[in-house]
Amino acid sequence: MSNKNFIRYALVVLMFLALTLNGFTNMVFSARAVDVMEKYGMTQTQLTSISGVSNLGGFFFSILVGYLTDRFGLRKFPSLVFVGASAVAVLRLFVSSYWPLWILTFISSALWLPATMLGPKLFSYYFKPKEMASVMSVYSAGSGMGTTLAFAIAAMFPSTRAALAFIAVGMILITIAWIVMVKDPEHDSGKGQRQEDAPSLNIFSVLKSPTMIKIMLCGGLAVGCAILINSYAVTCMIGKGMNPAMAGTTATVMNLCLLFGSMVSGFLVDKIGKYNLPYLFICAVGGIGYYLVYAFVPTGIPTMLGMGICSFIVAGSIGVNMGRIALIPMTGEFGPEMGGMAGGMNQTAAGLFGWLFPVIVAAVFKDNYVGVFTCGAVCLVLLGLFGLTVPELGNKGELAMAAKSAQGAKSI
């Protein structure tokens, strides 16, 4: 394996681990609910709040983080905020009450944002457009891995402080790896002389990009639906008639299928060479399948298997959509140097929908679990249909074929 190939695959692993750590952090409090509530004097509402606090950081700061990364480079700015996130994570070990813990978790999550949003920009410098869906799906699977690990091993730590120390050490190691491995591409705005006129012009080109707006809406609603289904998984299964142990096992099966389905979907989309119709299939078939399985399939093993299959299918709704972000420059709406801000816009929508959508659905349907899955199915179908309005960015789409023809003409 050449040195270039080693570096690019090592960066995928690094970003996967960074996102895994982020997902683990989000779920560690829920996974150790009893101990956390006793140690920090939390109510159930406060536990729910701190488990979703990272979404607030994503909503408020993602665009700013993306802009500053585009302005100062992939290496410099993320390295600085990762150091800050690690320091705050260490400081969090020494608090013993709810509000200091909430504030420090909010700050640490906000400073860790580059791990959740810079994949499209970073990978666009190392991978071909026809590889982006595969790479982004592996990267986005890190979030599911983190959630799965949290529920699998968080309870094994002798204390919540030990679990938080594990997170702090992980942040420090990833920060060191980022500083050592990540380099600024030569044509990135953070390398060499500043492009003084680029930031203000490019900011508005990204904000006004019709394609970016559509992709961020798809990304936000996909995250909202995923969090909705995941947060209701256990209680919905109990409401259907499962005992708590089987309901928990079903939720674990769903998370594992989401993890592997996310990876497989990206490779299949790259193989097909188009995004839009596969994305419609992923969202519509997965969403409708969830509803049909919950409403009509007998309780027990059949439901567990059905939910697992639907999770495997719908898993690509986040990662495949993220794969399109790095390809937007082929539309001419903005250049690849603004990939950080594009990722920030997507993460802003994910933060807003990830927090707001489940809250609204829960307030409307309460314990009407069939209603919850009906709402989820309708939203996923609409999401897939809306995705058809995005220009086809796949390797076999018109834009890519036109770019290849133009490149061939120049070489003659």
SEFI-821234 format. One record per residue: residue in three letters; x, y, z of N, C-alpha, C, CB in turn. Coordinates in steps of 0.001 Angstrom, whole numbers, plus 500000, padded with zeros to 6 digits. Glycine has a CB too. Layout:
% SEFI-821234
AlaXYZXYZXYZXYZ ...
//
This chain:
% SEFI-821234
Met500847498804500000500000500000500000500884501248500000499041500005501232 Ser500591502184499087501385503407499014501144504265500238501058504195497742 Asn502069505214500471501948506096501623500690506942501545503169506991501732 Lys500333507396500324499127508210500160497877507419500521499023508728498723 Asn497810506165500063496655505332500394496578505074501893496719504004499636 Phe497744504823502507497754504594503957497214505815504698499181504265504445 Ile497660506996504302497230508229504974495730508422504832497974509448504402 Arg495207508256503632493778508547503444492895507551504189493427508535501956 Tyr493283506293504217492485505322504975492671505508506482492866503887504572 Ala493858505926506879494083506228508297493219507414508739495581506529508557 Leu493025508381507850492177509528508178490710509108508309492321510622507106 Val490282508158507484488912507637507622488743506975508984488585506626506486 Val489724506177509381489677505520510693489669506560511808490876504559510867 Leu490513507585511668490576508638512679489239509340512829491655509650512325 Met488620509723511719487330510419511781486228509489512291486954510973510394 Phe486299508218511915485342507228512423485437507140513948485601505836511783 Leu486667507074514470486863506977515919486422508266516619488340506677516242 Ala486683509414515989486264510683516583484747510765516681486802511860515765 Leu484051510292515637482588510304515659482051509234516612482026510083514239 Thr482761508100516714482377507069517679482438507626519100483294505829517547 Leu483497508345519402483642508939520726482538509951520995485009509603520867 Asn482152510690519967481065511651520109479746510945520426480924512486518833 Gly479460509862519688478243509098519949478244508454521321478063508039518897 Phe479402507954521741479532507356523071479252508402524153480946506749523261 Thr479800509609523956479594510693524922478128511050525038480398511928524526 Asn477433511099523901476015511468523910475173510481524710475489511556522486 Met475517509205524665474676508173525264475156507686526626474586507014524341 Val476358508104527060476914507536528281476055507858529507478328508047528492 Phe475431509034529507474605509399530656473335508542530720474235510889530592 Ser472708508315529565471514507463529539471867506015529858470826507546528169 Ala473026505565529389473433504181529615473742503908531085474645503851528764 Arg474088504953531841474358504823533272473347505670534057475824505257533604 Ala472096505608533644471081506537534124470957506581535646469759506176533533 Val470859505432536283470629505402537735471802506029538485470407503953538217 Asp473012505620538130474208506140538788474367507645538545475454505391538293 Val474126508068537315474259509488536962473260510332537739474058509693535449 Met472022509882537821470985510655538517471283510760540011469606510013538301 Glu471825509696540566472165509730541996473389510600542267472416508312542514 Lys474430510441541472475697511137541712475571512644541520476774510593540788 Tyr474824513041540466474751514464540124473416515096540517474980514648538636 Gly472562514348541197471289514890541671470363515310540549471536516059542567 Met470248514493539506469427514838538334468018514278538440470084514324537061 Thr467092514975537783465769514431537517465801513743536154464673515550537562 Gln464715513042535814464641512394534503464701513424533380463356511564534387 Thr464035514553533583464050515614532571465462516138532360463117516764532979 Gln466204516326533450467581516810533333468477515782532659468139517161534709 Leu468235514500532924469001513446532260468768513489530753468619512060532822 Thr467513513663530347467189513768528924467861514986528306465669513844528722 Ser467872516083529051468464517330528561469961517184528316468212518459529553 Ile470683516612529270472140516514529117472508515480528047472799516142530464 Ser471640514500527813471913513513526774471796514116525375470961512332526911 Gly471018515198525254470843515832523952471553517159523809469404516028523687 Val472424517489524772473029518816524782473962519040523595473789519023526072 Ser474542517976523049475451518155521912474720518695520690476131516832521565 Asn473424518398520575472660518923519452472565520444519497471267518315519437 Leu472519521001520700472450522456520833473737523103520330472192522853522298 Gly474879522516520698476148523038520215476227522983518700477302522266520824 Gly475749521890518125475741521761516678474873522801516014475279520396516285 Phe473732523092516609472810524074516039473392525486516081471480524039516784 Phe473996525857517204474441527234517383475793527542516717474530527536518850 Phe476683526568516663478067526890516308478609526225515052478933526533517423 Ser477851525327514412478411524555513296478844525427512121477398523543512818 Ile478027526392511761478376527244510622479630528053510938477202528187510261 Leu479719528567512165480903529332512570482149528451512540480707529929513979 Val482049527245513073483193526323513073483607525988511645482852525030513846 Gly482623525746510783482930525458509390483613526622508700481674525095508648 Tyr483112527836508940483727529030508327485162529219508804482902530288508651 Leu485388529090510112486734529293510650487703528227510146486700529287512179 Thr487204527024509935488058525978509358488426526326507924487352524606509409 Asp487449526775507147487733527195505775488690528383505748486435527553505049 Arg488583529251506736489404530464506779490854530176507167488806531459507756 Phe491034529315508170492378529110508722492978527739508429492341529312510196 Gly492221526858507817492795525585507394492332524392508197494263525663507463 Leu492420523233507556491951521989508162492762521571509369491974520892507150 Arg494015521965509437494864521507510534494813522449511731496295521361510057 Lys494974523736511479495194524694512562493972524861513470495578526035511982 Phe492841525245512905491686525554513752491126524316514458490594526200512917 Pro490863523189513743490393521995514456491348521532515551490179520869513477 Ser492665521628515303493629521234516341493433522065517599495073521387515828 Leu493230523364517412493054524269518547491802523927519350492980525713518061 Val490676523720518671489436523456519409489429522045519991488218523651518495 Phe490097521092519333490204519749519912490993519781521226490877518784518910 Val492041520588521266492791520750522523491874521319523594494029521673522322 Gly491068522316523223490122522892524180489095521887524656489420524074523568 Ala488562521082523737487575520060524100488170519053525068487056519341522848 Ser489414518654524821490087517689525702490284518271527099491447517271525107 Ala490688519549527161490893520202528457489588520288529245491480521607528261 Val488503520636528565487197520724529232486738519348529683486146521353528297 Ala486995518313528869486621516946529246487352516501530510486924515974528098 Val488611516911530663489355516608531893488768517376533066490853516949531728 Leu488463518652532855487878519475533924486547518909534396487687520916533445 Arg485791518294533489484481517732533821484575516612534852483808517213532565 Leu485735515992534963485905514893535923485766515353537368487260514241535731 Phe485922516651537606486004517137538975484741517856539446487173518053539106 Val483658517797538658482403518414539100481505517350539717481681519119537916 Ser480589517792540551479748516836541270478272517233541296480250516684542682 Ser477885518210540490476482518612540441476039518814539001476256519895541253 Tyr474743518934538808474168518887537461474600520037536562472680518879537556 Trp474418521286537008474634522408536092476085522561535646474183523682536744 Pro477071522422536529478450522438536025478711521325535012479427522311537182 Leu478140520140535270478305519025534332477662519358532991477692517732534911 Trp476464519938533020475744520301531791476537521331530994474338520853532122 Ile477017522368531665477744523453530996479038522932530373478054524593531992 Leu479797522131531126481063521618530608480834520612529463481867520955531742 Thr479759519828529561479432518901528471479035519674527222478297517942528889 Phe478289520742527389477904521597526262479144522196525589476958522724526739 Ile480062522740526400481277523359525843482143522326525139482088524050526952 Ser482337521186525790483170520144525205482584519647523885483329518981526183 Ser481267519456523846480611518997522616480737520032521509479131518691522877 Ala480582521314521871480707522378520872482123522429520294480342523737521492 Leu483127522250521156484511522280520695484883521024519903485447522437521881 Trp484123519961520070484385518705519354483661518668518004483952517503520212 Leu482980519742517646482171519772516428482930519401515151481587521129516264 Pro484206519796514979484881519401513740484830517908513466486308519840513785 Ala484799517092514508484746515639514315483439515205513671484927514921515646 Thr482376515982513880481048515592513393480703516185512035480004516003514387 Met481510517120511525481081517852510334482141518046509259480590519168510741 Leu483411517760509546484457518052508571484809516877507669485681518504509282 Gly484111515755507837484372514611506975484279514937505489483417513511507301 Pro483177515581505026483072515878503587484238516717503062481769516604503308 Lys484660517736503816485758518589503363487079517815503353485877519835504264 Leu487367517118504431488633516397504542488760515321503472488764515772505924 Phe487708514517503325487794513389502402487789513824500935486647512438502651 Ser487245515005500640487193515458499251488588515661498678486397516752499145 Tyr489596515860499548490968516040499087491701514713498873491729516885500079 Tyr491131513620499360491831512335499319491117511264498494492024511832500713 Phe489814511448498226489045510415497547488359510978496308488011509808498496 Lys488160510112495328487471510496494106485974510640494375487725509462492989 Pro485277511443493541483827511590493726483070510266493757483267512444492631 Lys483513509299492944482805508017492897483002507185494163483265507222491695 Glu483900507628495058484144506913496314483491507581497520485628506796496552 Met482888508754497311482450509554498451481325508900499263481999510901497968 Ala480367508292498610479260507666499354479786506574500272478207507081498384 Ser480727505760499772481297504685500593482038505252501795482245503812499756 Val482895506238501533483713506811502602482838507496503648484728507811502024 Met481863508289503192481012509013504130480119508064504927480157510030503386 Ser479719506963504333478888506003505061479680505306506159478305504966504099 Val480947504987505880481803504416506923482006505438508036483171503971506338 Tyr482297506666507649482492507746508633481248507948509498482847509063507919 Ser480086508080508875478863508353509641478458507177510512477724508704508703 Ala478923505971510168478624504796511001479262504914512381479110503514510311 Gly480252505795512515480874505994513820479895506413514891481951507013513718 Ser478908507208514509477913507650515493477129506461516043476950508674514864 Gly476711505563515128476008504360515561476886503447516394475487503607514368 Met478162503364516036479097502558516824479217503111518237480480502517516149 Gly479296504425518352479400505043519674478183504769520538479595506531519536 Thr476995504882519931475755504601520662475713503146521117474528504918519786 Thr476064502244520201476051500817520532477040500497521653476378499980519289 Leu478243501059521571479253500823522605478823501388523953480586501434522190 Ala478148502535523922477720503140525179476799502201525947477015504474524920 Phe475827501642525246474888500745525926475510499385526219473633500564525084 Ala476568499042525473477212497731525679478211497748526827477917497288524405 Ile479002498833526972480108498799527938480072499896528999481393498891527207 Ala479212500916528832479233502032529795478951501557531218478204503098529396 Ala478049500589531348477701500088532676478832499290533312476460499232532596 Met479834498889532524480944498097533056481979498951533796481621497342531928 Phe481972500258533561482917501119534268482559501155535758482916502557533664 Pro483552501208536626483259501194538060482490502421538534484538501084538834 Ser482565503517537797481848504730538161481635505583536919482615505522539245 Thr480729506555537039480517507490535931481773508315535681479322508417536223 Arg482482508672536734483727509428536562484741508627535743484326509799537936 Ala484795507313535952485709506476535165485311506480533690485723505029535706 Ala484001506443533413483531506499532025483892507831531384482011506279531959 Leu483737508916532151484091510242531643485606510376531452483579511332532601 Ala486387509709532307487849509708532142488233508974530856488541509045533367 Phe487536507892530546487753507162529295487525508079528097486821505933529213 Ile486462508887528158486162509836527076487265510880526963484799510526527314 Ala487723511406528096488762512436528087490060511906527474489021512943529512 Val490440510686527849491656510088527289491498509885525780491973508737527985 Gly490319509426525367490056509249523942490177510555523177488677508661523734 Met489660511636523735489762512947523085491217513385522952488968513997523874 Ile491996513166523990493407513560523953494157512784522869494069513328525329 Leu493928511475522782494619510654521784494215511049520366494322509167522019 Ile492925511301520147492467511701518815493017513073518444490930511713518753 Thr493101513981519425493673515308519181495128515193518743493566516184520443 Ile495894514371519426497301514169519053497400513594517641498006513229520064 Ala496556512612517345496577511998516011496210513019514933495608510800515956 Trp495241513894515219494843514928514257496024515862513965493631515740514796 Ile496683516319515012497810517249514845498924516613514023498355517689516215 Val499161515322514238500249514631513555499880514297512105500615513354514312 Met498646513876511857498278513297510570497700514286509561497299512215510792 Val496930515259510027496193516119509098497079517258508598494931516686509773 Lys497099517430507296497840518516506663496876519368505849498983517964505766 Asp497200520652505699496386521528504876496690521294503403496623522997505248 Pro495663521016502586495895520930501140496436522252500603494594520548500404 Glu497230522188499556497888523378499034496909524447498608498763523015497880 His495743524032498074494807525020497546493711525376498543494184524509496271 Asp493832524893499777492861525269500796493127526698501255492914524293501995 Ser492064527424501637492213528837501989493059529044503223490868529461502200 Gly493256528003504032494059528155505231495540527939504988493586527210506275 Lys495926527636503767497321527332503459497966528515502734497424526047502600 Gly499134528933503185499847529999502489499169531339502687499952529687501008 Gln499112532145501631498527533462501741497021533366501908498875534302500525 Arg496477534277502693495029534326502848494390534859501568494636535204504059 Gln493265534309501243492520534812500099491535535838500643491786533651499313 Glu491949537088500722491211538100501468489787538299500964491945539402501410 Asp489612538110499658488270538347499126487407537093499159488358538866497706 Ala488009535935499482487251534690499396486216534515500490488183533542499430 Pro486533534776501787485586534429502817484209535065502664486144534798504115 Ser484130536407502501482829537053502448482039536594501222482993538572502435 Leu482713536450500070482020536014498865481555534576498994482920536165497649 Asn482432533707499476482110532293499556481086531977500628483351531506499807 Ile481078532753501688480062532539502720478672532612502110480204533577503852 Phe478426533652501354477093533833500791476813532848499671476927535247500282 Ser477844532421498962477621531425497920477173530101498529478894531223497086 Val477682529770499722477250528548500406475857528729501003478256528160501510 Leu475642529851501669474344530100502299473211530143501281474382531404503076 Lys473510530613500068472485530746499036472401529532498122472750531972498214 Ser473264528562498323473296527404497436471999526589497528474499526519497773 Pro471202526516496460469960525730496519470225524260496829469201525845495200 Thr471292523725496246471607522313496478471985522065497932472743521861495558 Met472791522957498506473190522800499908471985522902500829474235523853500292 Ile471088523818500543469887523978501379469047522707501349469042525187500904 Lys468888522129500176468105520894500062468780519744500814467913520517498581 Ile470110519639500656470832518550501317470811518718502825472274518484500820 Met470918519959503318470885520158504767469507519846505340471282521593505115 Leu468445520139504589467099519780505059466929518263505092466018520418504153 Cys467447517584504059467415516112504066468192515568505267468005515546502745 Gly469394516124505489470226515653506586469590515888507940471563516321506537 Gly468993517069508121468370517382509400467198516468509712467911518814509412 Leu466314516271508729465146515423508960465550513960509121464147515567507807 Ala466583513529508406467061512147508559467564511903509978468181511843507542 Val468321512856510516468807512737511897467638512765512873469805513871512226 Gly466676513672512640465508513752513521464734512445513562464590514873513073 Cys464528511825512391463816510544512339464613509441513039463538510147510879 Ala465926509452512851466765508421513477466715508518514997468218508543512993 Ile466818509746515519466767509933516972465387509587517511467133511379517346 Leu464342509925516757462976509587517173462813508079517328461952510127516156 Ile463186507325516294463019505872516334463887505261517427463366505251514972 Asn465124505753517547466040505195518543465566505475519966467441505760518345 Ser465052506681520188464623507036521545463351506296521959464396508540521644 Tyr462544505892520978461303505174521275461461503656521188460215505622520327 Ala462624503189520757462768501769520420462323500843521550464207501470520063 Val462837501055522756462533500147523869461087500298524324463482500408525046 Thr460648501540524553459286501750525066458234501307524054459073503227525426 Cys458501501504522758457557501056521736457425499543521734457992501541520360 Met458540498858521877458486497394521876457756496867523120459911496808521807 Ile457970497516524255457228497134525468455743497394525264457748497913526710 Gly455427498547524637454026498858524351453382497864523404453916500237523774 Lys454190497224522571453669496221521626453454494872522307454629496056520439 Gly454014494708523518453795493475524259455047492694524593452897492614523500 Met456220493215524246457469492532524599457802492741526067458627493030523722 Asn458532491796526662459052492037528001460270492960527879459427490688528719 Pro460646493634528965461742494610528883463047494041528334461998495185530240 Ala463373492778528679464621492189528203464616492045526684464851490827528860 Met463513491526526131463431491361524678463368492716523977462204490513524302 Ala462699493682524610462638495025524028464035495633523934461716495935524862 Gly464837495444524982466209495935524966467048495236523911466843495755526328 Thr466849493927523768467577493168522751467190493641521351467300491658522900 Thr465908493909521157465444494417519862466088495754519536463922494557519855 Ala466176496632520525466819497933520311468294497756519950466682498816521568 Thr468954496786520600470357496513520283470510495989518859470942495505521278 Val469616495086518449469638494558517084469441495688516085468550493478516894 Met468519496597516377468269497733515487469519498592515337467105498584516014 Asn470208498858516448471413499692516395472537499010515621471888500025517810 Leu472687497702515814473719496981515061473413496981513566473841495538515571 Cys472145496809513219471763496822511805471930498219511205470308496346511639 Leu471663499241511996471911500606511530473400500812511243471419501634512574 Leu474230500260512115475673500404511970476166499760510671476390499783513173 Phe475813498495510459476294497795509270475581498271508005476109496291509435 Gly474303498595508139473558499093506984474100500400506470472111499257507331 Ser474570501238507371475149502518506971476363502305506078475537503343508204 Met477202501351506442478400501079505636478037500472504282479346500138506392 Val477157499492504290476812498788503058476123499727502071475909497584503362 Ser475243500594502561474486501472501663475401502373500851473505502319502457 Gly476434502896501473477356503768500755478078503044499629478364504353501712 Phe478547501822499895479230501055498856478283500731497695479808499759499447 Leu477012500438498016476044500138496960475744501366496112474754499597497562 Val475604502517496747475335503753496000476500504075495079475075504931496963 Asp477731503925495570478890504158494708478910503175493540480192504043495517 Lys478509501945493791478480500933492734477431501288491685478192499539493326 Ile476269501746492137475194502134491217475576503387490442473881502368491985 Gly476265504313491114476725505524490445475744506671490491477036505222489041 Lys474630506497491207473635507563491359473136507597492793472453507362490379 Tyr472692508792493213472251508992494584470735509015494738472820510265495109 Asn470027509715493870468653510113494166467668508953494283468178511043493113 Leu467642508073493295466702506949493374467066505963494488466657506215492038 Pro468348505614494658468679504779495821468287505439497148470172504470495829 Tyr468429506766497223468066507460498463466556507381498709468520508937498407 Leu465774507498497646464323507333497771463994505934498283463625507586496414 Phe464652504914497727464428503531498174464771503389499662465276502540497329 Ile465936503908500056466387503802501449465353504394502400467741504510501633 Cys464899505595502100463992506300503012462580505718502979463945507783502660 Ala462039505531501777460651505105501652460452503662502117460189505253500212 Val461279502750501633461117501334502002461409501127503482462044500439501149 Gly462470501784503980462777501663505402461685502239506283464082502345505706 Gly461186503427505936460163504081506743458845503323506755459932505475506240 Ile458378502944505566457127502185505482457287500831506166456699501995504006 Gly458462500242506012458720498957506666458617499041508174460084498449506287 Tyr459172500095508763459051500292510213457585500262510644459700501629510631 Tyr456761501021509933455335501099510292454655499738510155454615502134509408 Leu454888499065509036454220497780508800454639496737509828454529497271507391 Val455915496691510137456402495708511122455794495990512490457953495735511211 Tyr455809497257512900455298497570514235453785497341514324455631499021514603 Ala453066497714513290451606497664513352451044496270513100451023498624512354 Phe451711495446512281451066494219511820451831492919512077450819494334510382 Val453140492990512297453917491750512482453760491264513921455430491977512142 Pro453597489954514135453428489411515493454598489782516415453285487886515433 Thr454262490019517665455282490377518656456239489209518886454622490797519988 Gly457498489551519155458503488529519428459615488549518392457859487154519470 Ile460141487370518072461246487253517131460911487856515765461631485797516968 Pro459684487623515209459369488236513905459505489761513911457956487862513489 Thr459042490398514979459180491854515078460645492254515188458397492389516286 Met461403491504515990462825491812516146463541491736514799463480490847517155 Leu463289490690514037463926490539512736463466491621511761463630489157512162 Gly462178491902511772461634492925510881462214494298511167460127492974511001 Met462322494651512448462903495936512818464381496004512434462737496180514318 Gly465069494873512564466472494836512170466643495062510674467092493508512565 Ile465800494409509865465878494577508409465585496020508010464895493625507703 Cys464541496603508610464192497998508299465319498950508708462881498397509011 Ser465936498697509842467052499531510294468224499430509332467494499125511705 Phe468475498215508838469555498009507875469308498826506606469691496513507530 Ile468057498862506159467711499593504937467801501100505147466304499215504471 Val467200501589506235467085503036506442468392503661506911465994503330507449 Ala469385502845507237470640503345507806471338504359506906471574502191508076 Gly471190504214505590471884505103504669471289506486504555471915504496503340 Ser470173506745505222469499508045505067470379509201505533468184508055505848 Ile471318508953506455472213510011506937473528510008506162472488509841508443 Gly474201508866506113475528508802505504475521509049504008476141507474505776 Val474572508464503284474504508668501835474252510140501524473396507788501208 Asn473386510766502311473123512195502099474372513028502347471989512672503013 Met475144512689503388476388513410503663477387513274502520477013512904504957 Gly477360512134501842478263511925500720478063512928499601478093510545500185 Arg476862513493499508476579514459498447477218515822498709475083514624498287 Ile477513516123499988478007517466500330479318517770499615478199517598501850 Ala480240516825499623481546517045498998481455517163497485482488515920499358 Leu480325516778496899480174516794495442479443518032494938479437515557494989 Ile478941518868495844478203520064495425479033520986494532477732520832496644 Pro480368521111494736481134521994493846480977521694492357482576521911494199 Met480618520470491982480444520195490556479233520927489973480298518695490329 Thr478336521439490841477215522254490355477659523678490043476083522276491387 Gly478848524072490531479334525429490332478794526434491330478996525876488968 Glu478048525957492354477434526880493311478440527418494324476296526190494040 Phe479465526636494657480591527108495458481747526134495274480201527242496970 Gly482935526549495720484123525743495505484411524776496632485293526625495307 Pro485319523839496415485646522836497435486293523432498671486557521796496855 Glu486884524632498558487526525259499720486512525653500786488315526486499285 Met485205525666500440484168526017501413483455524783501956483154526961500781 Gly484103523633501863483495522399502346483234522388503837484358521250501998 Gly484055523116504605483838523176506045482531523849506394484974523898506714 Met482259524958505747481021525669506016479802524883505528481056527042505360 Ala479974524175504399478889523321503908478558522231504936479274522681502549 Gly479602521604505470479384520614506526478751521240507753480696519945506907 Gly479120522487508050478530523198509176477047523452509005479234524495509381 Met476633523808507783475212524004507523474434522709507735474998524522506099 Asn474999521604507256474335520313507444474226519962508926475094519208506697 Gln475287520227509682475278519909511106474333520823511881476686520014511676 Thr474163522066511408473201522979512033471790522411511931473265524376511375 Ala471441521953510733470126521350510538469976520076511365469895521045509056 Ala471040519274511418470997518042512209470787518350513689472291517235512016 Gly471461519399514184471297519780515578469888520248515884472279520858515938 Leu469326521062514981467976521585515205466934520474515123467652522683514186 Phe466943519728514027465952518667513849466154517542514860466022518110512426 Gly467416517247515183467697516177516122467147516444517503469162515951516208 Trp467054517715517867466486518068519164464982518340519071467201519289519731 Leu464559519080518034463183519575517975462199518521517492463109520780517075 Phe462570517765516454461612516834515849461120515769516835462244516159514645 Pro462007515074517564461501514083518528460645514701519626462657513344519159 Val460991515933520045460215516606521096458794516882520614460902517928521520 Ile458658517369519375457329517671518827456509516404518669457449518389517476 Val457119515362518109456400514104517907455971513505519244457274513103517132 Ala456859513557520233456521513026521562455380513804522188457741513064522485 Ala455374515126522006454307515957522575452966515679521901454661517443522442 Val452990515387520610451746515159519865451200513757520106451974515377518368 Phe452061512738520029451589511351520064451703510695521437452355510538519069 Lys452544511247522317452729510718523671452993509205523619451481511021524551 Asp452078508386524163452302506942524168451523506222523069451924506369525514 Asn451114506963522034450482506357520855451597505898519915449504507373520131 Tyr452097504687520139453293504235519451453057503957517965453821502999520119 Val451853503516517610451536503353516192451580504718515501450139502687516008 Gly451100505746516204451158507098515662452588507574515460450427508054516574 Val453474507211516393454890507587516280455504506971515031455678507144517534 Phe455271505677514809455841505016513636455170505483512350455715503503513768 Thr453878505828512417453210506383511239453844507713510854451700506563511500 Cys454068508567511851454691509866511609456102509679511041454740510698512915 Gly456868508756511636458214508488511146458211508006509706458894507467512024 Ala457262507124509363457180506590508003456836507694507007456135505465507929 Val455852508517507353455450509607506455456617510562506214454243510377507041 Cys457315510915507283458435511858507153459571511269506320458958512253508538 Leu459854509981506491460925509353505707460550509259504224461236507950506259 Val459288508959503932458851508931502531458971510322501913457392508419502422 Leu458504511343502628458614512719502132460076513116501958457910513697503091 Leu460918512661502869462351512935502788462945512344501511463076512371504021 Gly462595511092501216463091510459499999462611511159498742462670509016499963 Leu461343511575498745460794512288497586461456513659497423459267512452497729 Phe461659514353498538462313515659498478463749515522497967462302516331499865 Gly464389514400498306465750514156497838465858514080496328466270512892498434 Leu464742513779495655464752513738494194464941515116493579463468513128493684 Thr464679516182494355464843517540493825466303517992493847463990518519494624 Val467171517238494530468608517545494542469206517135493202469337516815495725 Pro470046517974492584470692517558491339471424516224491532471677518648490853 Glu471351515356490542472013514053490633473528514255490631471579513122489459 Leu474166513898491744475597514134491920476429512863491810475846514779493253 Gly475785511755491482476494510490491374477446510446490195475515509367491267 Asn478331509464490227479374509341489215478805509086487817480324508223489593 Lys477573508564487748476932508314486460475828509319486156476365506914486429 Gly475771510393486955474797511441486721475251512389485620474541512211488000 Glu474334513265485192474626514173484085475769515127484419473381514968483717 Leu475801515654485650476850516613486011478229515967485969476588517190487405 Ala478340514772486516479631514079486513480054513713485098479566512819487382 Met479112513259484282479442512890482908479877514110482099478242512213482236 Ala479198515248482348479573516485481657480974516927482070478552517603481954 Ala481280516789483381482614517166483865483687516284483241482679517070485398 Lys483403514997483096484362514085482474484582514436481003483879512634482602 Ser483494514793480314483604515159478902484433516421478734482216515356478287 Ala484183517404479633484942518659479571486422518417479854484374519681480571 Gln486705517550480803488096517235481126488780516516479970488169516379482392 Gly488032515615479308488587514915478163488881515848477011487652513836477714 Ala487978516848476812488185517810475744489423518662475975486973518695475604 Lys489671519013477268490849519822477592492143519055477355490786520289479041 Ser492104517740477535493324516942477406493695516662475955493164515635478145 Ile492753516944475058493030516705473622493912517831473055491689516606472809 
//
